[in-house]
Amino acid sequence: MARLLAFLTATVFLALPAASQEVTRAIHPVAGDVYLFQNNFHMSLIVATDEGTVRVDPINEEAGLWLNENLDQVTDQPVTHLIYSHSHGDHASGGSAHPDAEVIAHEDAPDNIHGTTPTMRVGDQHSMTVGGKTIELVNLGSGHDNHMLVTVVRPENVAFIVDVAAPRRFMFRDFGGANLDDWRGQIETAMAIDFDVFAPGHGSVGNKQDLADVLTYMQVLKAQVMEGLQAGKSSSDLQSELTLADYADWGQYDAWRELNILGMARFLVESGQVN
């Protein structure tokens, strides 16, 4: 686990110009029969069983084809179950790489997910068994997408949580115009799940305390931005003044701190919460 953390911390946060960036692909052990398949800055969950391999999020077709050719690093079983955490293209493209898999998505996900049609729909709570592994799916509700599924693998007690949070890492840019109270609610819902290992869709592997820390960060960010706006300060003022120094060692601090502040300020103003 220590080697995995060190590797992912070193590689996932690395920023290279798009023109020169080479694709980094690897399969990393997480716990027991659970692995993360890394495709540059995106992660896909892999669960190896003697009755087939469960994969969460295809990422893109090229990634899926690479995985098919290299899955024998961890198992001799093909991908038999493909679960979609949600339908955003950077995680959900390329399902065609696994044409024989059962395709599983939440009941509110689109009918066609970037060229792939789900063959099995699940509600807000679903449990299934594949090769002796229990796979639990929990919908987090509205926020960052409205059909976001967390996948929990037992007995390893690994939770694969995508985009909603990542261990010791700033939220993505300016939150993309999402309802941030709902987003915080998604994290609170994830906190109610029983798990030990936090495997994210981006970033390094952590634990449940890391998820709690992200929730605290969201609360701190909202409180500090709200206080500044109520004092008559502009978003630009806050971007300069709010250092969020307690989180200076988190990933993407330099790149996304100001954008996180901007996104929170915009949400608070547009939602009418600033008095």
Stockholm file with secondary structure:
# STOCKHOLM 1.0

chainA/1-275         MARLLAFLTATVFLALPAASQEVTRAIHPVAGDVYLFQNNFHMSLIVATDEGTVRVDPINEEAGLWLNENLDQVTDQPVTHLIYSHSHGDHASGGSAHPDAEVIAHEDAPDNIHGTTPTMRVGDQHSMTVGGKTIELVNLGSGHDNHMLVTVVRPENVAFIVDVAAPRRFMFRDFGGANLDDWRGQIETAMAIDFDVFAPGHGSVGNKQDLADVLTYMQVLKAQVMEGLQAGKSSSDLQSELTLADYADWGQYDAWRELNILGMARFLVESGQVN
#=GR chainA/1-275 SS CHHHHHHHHHHHTCCCCTTTCCCCEEEEEEETTEEEEEETTEEEEEEEETTEEEEECCBCHHHHHHHHHHGGGTCSCCEEEEECSCCCHHHHCCGGGCTTSEEEEETTSCSSBTTBCCSEEECSEEEEEETTEEEEEEECCSSSSSSCEEEEEETTTEEEECSSCCTTBCCSTTGGGCCHHHHHHHHHHHHTSCCSEEEESSSCCEEHHHHHHHHHHHHHHHHHHHHHHHTTCCHHHHHHHCCCGGGTTSBTHHHHHHHHHHHHHHHHHHTTCCC
#=GC SS_cons         CHHHHHHHHHHHTCCCCTTTCCCCEEEEEEETTEEEEEETTEEEEEEEETTEEEEECCBCHHHHHHHHHHGGGTCSCCEEEEECSCCCHHHHCCGGGCTTSEEEEETTSCSSBTTBCCSEEECSEEEEEETTEEEEEEECCSSSSSSCEEEEEETTTEEEECSSCCTTBCCSTTGGGCCHHHHHHHHHHHHTSCCSEEEESSSCCEEHHHHHHHHHHHHHHHHHHHHHHHTTCCHHHHHHHCCCGGGTTSBTHHHHHHHHHHHHHHHHHHTTCCC
//
